[in-house]
């Protein structure tokens, strides 16, 4: 059985492959449900590590509004 997207992306993040990981996550989050909380959090991490702090903050703020708690 293959690794989940979250696991593959987390490994990419550990290797510093933030742009590639963000691309994979963005494609998977593009669906109507906006993706899982884990995927959105990972995308925020990627954006922050790439220096795009305002994008990361926006993702986390939207996530907090959509799924409080």
N, C-alpha and C positions, 0 to 999 in steps of 0.2 A: 504494500500500500504506500502511495506517495505522501510526501509531507504536505501539510496544509499551507495555504498561501501565507498565513501569518508566520509560520515557522520559517519558510523560505525567505521571507522579507526580513525577519529578525536576524537571520544569518547574514544577509546582505548588509544590514545596518552595522552589525559587528565588524564587517570587513570594510566599512566606510563607503559602501556603494549606495550612497543616499539618493542620487538622481535616478538610478535604475530601480531602486526599491519604490521611490515615489511614483514612477511611471506605472509600475505594476499595480500599486495600490489605487492610483487614480482611475485606472481602467476598471478595476473591480468595484470601486465605489460608485461608478457612473450609473449604476442601476437606480431604480426608483426608491429603493429602501435606504439609500445612502451608505450602505455597507455596515459592517459590524462596528461596534465600539472599539474593539481591538484594532481593526484596520484603520479607523479614523485616528486613533491615538498614535499608531505607527506612522501614519502620514504626517501628523503634526511633528513627530520627532524628526523625521526626514527633512521636513521644511526648516525646522529650527537648526539642524546640523548644517544645512546648506546656507544658513545665514538669512533665511526668509522668515524672520521672527514674527512679522505682522501676519503673514499667511498662517503660521503655526497657531498664533493666538486666535485668529478668526475661526479656524477649524475647531479648536477647543471650546471657544465660546458658543459656537453653533451646536456643538455636541451637548454642551451643558443645557442649552435651551431646549433641545429636542428630547433629551433623555436625562432629566434631572435625577440626582441621587446617585 
